[in-house]
Amino acid sequence: MTSQNPLDDADGSASAEVGYPPLVGSVSRVESPRYRCPVASCHQLWYRHDLEEPIPQCPIHYLPLVRDSKAEGF
């Protein structure tokens, strides 16, 4: 008696491609608030990934960065 492997095709050859079903539930994007230098011509940006992270100063102008994005949750 031969048992058939569930990964084998109908003709008995092994299938080369195995897929996985998608995860159950809603997919949501996590956004980090963006901060920028308050000097309009400055290009310095920083993203806050944790509430414990202190907001740094701009390394060019030595001013505290200001919130620029409308990310939720922080």
C-alpha distances in whole Angstrom, upper triangle without the diagonal:
4,7,10,13,16,18,16,18,17,17,14,18,19,22,25,27,26,29,30,32,36,37,38,42,45,46,49,51,53,57,59,63,64,68,70,74,77,78,78,78,75,72,70,67,65,62,62,58,59,62,63,64,68,69,70,73,74,74,76,79,78,78,75,72,72,70,69,66,65,62,61,60,63
4,6,10,13,15,13,15,14,14,11,14,15,18,21,23,22,25,27,29,32,34,35,39,42,43,46,48,50,53,56,59,61,65,67,70,73,75,74,74,72,68,67,64,62,59,59,55,56,59,60,61,65,66,67,70,70,70,73,75,75,75,72,69,69,66,66,63,62,59,58,57,60
4,7,9,12,11,13,13,13,11,13,14,16,19,21,20,22,23,25,29,30,32,36,39,39,43,45,47,50,52,56,58,61,64,67,70,72,71,71,69,65,64,61,59,56,55,52,53,56,57,58,61,62,64,67,67,67,70,72,72,71,69,66,66,63,62,59,58,55,54,54,56
4,6,8,7,9,9,10,8,10,10,13,16,17,16,19,21,22,26,28,29,33,36,37,40,42,44,47,50,53,55,59,61,65,67,69,68,68,66,62,61,58,56,53,53,50,51,54,55,56,59,60,62,65,65,65,67,70,69,69,66,63,63,60,60,56,56,52,52,51,54
4,5,5,9,10,11,8,10,8,10,13,14,13,16,17,20,23,25,27,31,33,34,37,39,41,44,46,50,52,55,58,61,64,66,65,65,62,59,57,54,52,50,50,46,47,50,51,52,56,57,58,61,61,61,64,66,66,65,63,60,60,57,56,53,52,49,49,48,51
4,5,8,9,12,10,11,9,10,13,13,11,13,14,16,20,22,23,27,30,30,34,36,38,41,44,47,49,53,55,59,61,63,62,62,60,56,55,52,50,47,47,44,45,48,49,50,54,55,56,59,59,59,62,64,64,63,60,58,57,54,53,50,49,46,46,45,48
4,7,10,11,9,9,6,6,9,9,8,11,13,15,19,21,23,27,29,29,33,34,36,40,42,46,47,51,53,56,59,61,60,60,58,54,53,50,48,45,45,42,44,47,48,48,52,53,54,57,57,57,59,62,61,61,59,56,55,53,52,48,48,45,45,44,47
4,7,8,5,5,4,5,9,10,10,14,16,18,22,24,27,30,33,32,36,37,40,43,45,49,50,54,56,59,62,64,63,62,60,56,56,53,51,48,49,46,47,50,52,52,55,56,57,60,60,60,62,65,64,64,62,59,59,56,55,52,51,48,48,48,50
4,5,5,5,6,6,9,11,11,14,17,19,22,25,27,31,33,33,36,38,40,43,46,50,51,54,57,60,63,64,63,63,61,57,56,53,52,49,50,47,49,52,53,53,57,57,58,61,61,61,63,65,65,65,63,59,59,56,55,52,51,48,48,49,51
4,5,8,9,10,13,14,15,17,20,21,25,28,29,33,35,35,39,41,43,46,49,53,54,58,60,63,66,67,66,66,64,60,59,57,55,52,53,50,52,55,56,57,60,60,62,64,64,64,66,69,69,68,66,63,62,59,58,55,54,51,51,51,54
4,6,9,10,13,15,17,19,22,24,28,31,32,36,38,38,42,43,46,49,51,55,56,60,62,65,68,69,68,67,65,62,61,58,57,54,55,52,54,57,58,59,62,62,64,66,66,66,68,70,70,70,68,65,64,62,60,57,57,54,54,54,56
4,7,9,12,15,15,19,21,23,27,30,32,35,38,38,41,43,45,48,50,54,55,59,61,64,67,68,67,67,65,61,60,57,56,53,54,51,52,56,57,57,61,61,62,65,65,65,67,69,69,69,67,64,64,61,60,56,56,53,53,53,55
4,6,9,12,13,17,20,23,26,29,31,35,37,36,40,41,43,46,48,52,53,56,58,62,65,66,65,64,62,58,57,55,53,51,52,49,51,54,55,55,58,59,60,62,62,62,64,67,67,66,64,61,61,59,57,54,54,51,51,51,54
4,6,9,10,14,17,20,23,26,28,32,34,33,36,38,40,43,45,49,50,53,55,58,61,63,62,61,59,55,54,52,50,48,48,45,47,50,51,51,55,55,56,59,58,58,61,63,63,63,61,58,58,55,54,51,51,48,48,48,50
4,6,7,11,14,17,20,23,25,29,31,30,33,34,37,40,42,46,47,50,52,55,58,60,58,58,56,52,51,49,47,45,46,42,44,48,49,49,52,53,54,56,56,56,58,61,60,60,58,55,55,52,51,48,48,45,45,45,48
4,7,10,14,17,20,22,25,29,30,29,32,33,35,38,40,43,44,48,49,53,56,57,56,55,53,49,48,46,45,42,43,40,42,46,47,47,50,50,51,54,53,53,55,58,58,58,56,52,53,50,49,46,46,43,43,44,46
4,7,10,13,16,19,22,25,26,25,28,29,32,34,37,40,41,45,47,50,53,54,53,52,50,46,46,43,42,39,40,37,40,43,44,44,47,48,48,51,50,51,53,55,55,55,53,50,50,47,45,43,42,40,40,40,42
4,7,10,13,16,19,22,24,23,26,27,30,33,35,39,40,43,46,49,52,53,52,52,50,46,45,42,41,38,39,36,37,41,42,42,46,46,47,50,49,50,52,54,54,54,51,48,48,45,44,41,41,38,38,38,40
4,7,9,12,15,19,20,19,23,24,26,29,32,36,37,41,43,46,49,51,50,49,47,44,43,40,38,35,36,33,35,38,40,40,43,43,45,47,47,48,50,52,52,51,49,46,45,42,41,38,38,35,35,35,37
4,6,9,12,15,17,17,20,22,24,27,30,33,35,39,41,45,47,49,48,48,46,43,41,38,36,33,34,31,32,35,37,37,41,41,43,46,45,46,49,51,50,49,47,44,43,40,39,36,35,32,32,32,34
4,7,9,12,14,14,18,20,23,26,29,32,34,38,41,44,47,49,48,48,46,42,41,38,36,33,33,30,32,34,36,37,40,41,43,45,45,46,49,50,50,49,46,43,42,39,38,35,34,31,30,30,33
4,6,9,11,11,14,16,19,22,25,29,31,34,37,41,43,45,44,45,43,39,38,35,33,30,30,27,28,31,33,34,37,37,39,42,42,43,46,47,47,46,43,40,39,36,34,31,30,27,26,26,29
4,7,9,9,12,15,17,20,23,27,29,33,36,39,42,44,43,44,42,39,37,34,32,28,28,25,26,28,30,31,35,35,37,40,41,42,44,46,45,44,41,38,37,34,33,30,28,25,24,24,27
4,7,9,12,15,18,21,24,27,30,34,37,40,42,45,44,45,43,40,39,35,33,29,29,26,27,29,31,32,35,36,38,41,42,44,46,47,46,45,42,39,38,34,34,30,28,25,24,23,27
4,7,9,13,15,19,22,25,28,31,34,38,40,42,42,43,41,38,37,33,31,27,27,24,25,26,29,30,33,34,36,39,40,42,44,45,44,43,39,36,35,31,31,27,25,22,20,20,24
4,6,10,13,16,19,22,25,28,31,35,37,39,38,40,38,35,34,30,28,25,24,22,23,25,27,28,31,31,34,37,37,39,41,42,42,40,37,34,32,28,28,24,22,19,17,18,21
4,7,10,13,17,19,22,26,28,32,34,37,36,37,35,32,31,27,25,22,22,19,21,23,26,26,29,29,31,34,34,36,38,39,39,37,34,31,30,26,25,21,20,17,16,17,20
4,7,10,13,16,18,22,25,29,30,33,32,34,32,29,28,24,22,19,18,16,18,20,23,23,26,26,28,31,31,33,35,36,35,34,31,27,26,22,21,18,16,13,12,13,16
4,6,10,13,15,19,22,25,27,30,29,30,28,25,24,20,19,15,15,13,16,18,21,21,23,23,25,27,27,30,32,32,32,30,27,24,23,19,18,15,14,11,11,12,14
4,7,10,13,16,19,23,25,28,27,29,26,24,22,18,16,12,12,10,12,14,17,17,20,19,22,24,25,27,29,30,29,27,24,21,20,17,16,13,12,9,9,9,11
4,7,9,13,16,19,21,24,23,25,23,20,19,15,13,9,9,9,11,13,16,15,17,16,19,21,21,24,26,26,26,24,21,18,17,13,13,10,9,6,7,9,10
4,6,10,13,17,19,21,21,23,20,18,16,12,10,6,6,6,8,10,13,12,14,13,15,18,18,20,23,23,22,21,18,15,14,11,11,9,9,6,8,9,8
4,7,10,14,15,18,19,20,18,16,14,11,8,6,6,8,10,10,13,12,13,11,13,15,16,19,21,21,20,18,15,12,10,7,7,6,7,5,8,9,7
4,7,10,12,15,15,17,14,12,11,7,6,5,7,9,12,13,15,13,13,10,12,13,13,16,18,18,18,16,13,9,8,6,5,5,8,8,11,12,11
4,7,9,12,13,14,12,11,8,6,5,6,8,11,13,13,15,12,12,8,9,10,10,13,15,14,14,12,9,6,5,4,5,7,10,11,14,15,12
4,6,9,9,11,8,7,6,5,6,9,11,15,17,17,18,15,14,10,10,9,8,11,12,11,12,10,9,5,5,6,6,9,13,14,17,18,16
4,5,7,9,6,7,6,7,9,12,14,18,19,19,20,17,15,11,10,8,6,9,9,8,9,7,7,5,6,9,9,13,16,17,20,22,19
4,6,9,8,10,9,10,12,15,16,20,21,21,22,19,17,13,12,10,9,12,11,9,10,7,8,6,6,9,9,13,16,18,21,22,20
4,6,5,9,9,11,14,17,19,23,25,24,25,22,20,16,15,12,9,12,10,8,10,9,10,9,10,13,12,16,19,21,24,26,23
4,6,8,10,12,15,18,20,24,26,26,27,24,22,18,17,15,12,15,13,11,14,12,14,12,11,13,12,15,18,21,24,26,24
4,7,9,12,16,19,21,25,27,28,29,25,24,20,18,16,12,14,11,11,14,14,15,14,14,16,14,17,21,23,26,28,26
4,6,9,12,16,18,22,24,25,26,22,20,17,15,12,9,10,8,9,12,11,13,11,12,14,13,16,20,21,25,26,24
4,6,10,13,16,19,22,23,24,21,20,16,15,13,10,11,10,11,13,13,14,11,13,14,12,15,18,19,23,25,23
4,7,11,13,17,19,20,21,17,16,13,11,10,7,8,8,10,11,11,11,9,11,12,11,14,18,18,22,23,20
4,7,10,13,16,17,18,15,14,11,10,10,8,10,12,13,13,12,11,8,10,10,9,11,14,15,18,19,17
4,7,10,12,14,15,11,11,9,8,10,9,11,13,14,14,13,11,8,10,9,10,11,14,13,16,17,14
4,6,9,11,13,10,11,9,10,13,13,15,17,18,17,16,13,10,11,9,10,9,12,10,13,14,12
4,6,7,9,7,8,8,10,13,14,16,19,19,18,17,13,11,11,10,11,11,12,10,12,11,9
4,7,9,7,10,11,13,16,17,19,22,23,21,20,17,15,15,13,14,13,14,11,12,11,9
4,5,6,9,10,13,17,19,20,24,24,22,21,17,16,16,14,16,15,16,13,13,11,9
4,5,8,9,13,16,19,21,24,24,22,20,16,15,15,13,16,15,15,13,13,10,7
4,6,9,12,16,19,20,24,24,21,20,16,16,16,16,19,18,19,17,16,14,11
4,6,9,12,15,17,20,20,18,17,13,13,14,14,16,17,18,16,17,15,12
4,6,10,13,14,18,17,15,14,10,10,12,13,16,17,18,17,18,16,13
4,7,10,12,15,15,12,11,7,7,8,9,12,14,16,15,17,16,12
4,7,9,12,12,9,9,6,6,9,11,14,16,19,18,20,20,16
4,6,9,8,5,5,4,5,9,12,14,17,20,20,22,22,19
4,5,5,5,5,6,6,10,12,14,17,20,21,23,24,21
4,6,6,8,9,10,13,16,17,20,23,24,26,27,23
4,6,8,11,11,14,17,18,21,24,25,28,29,26
4,5,9,10,13,16,17,20,24,25,28,28,25
4,7,9,12,16,17,21,24,25,27,27,24
4,6,9,13,15,18,21,22,24,25,21
4,6,10,12,16,18,19,21,21,18
4,7,9,12,15,16,18,19,15
4,6,9,12,13,16,17,14
4,6,8,10,12,13,11
4,7,9,12,14,13
4,6,9,12,11
4,6,10,10
4,7,7
4,6
4
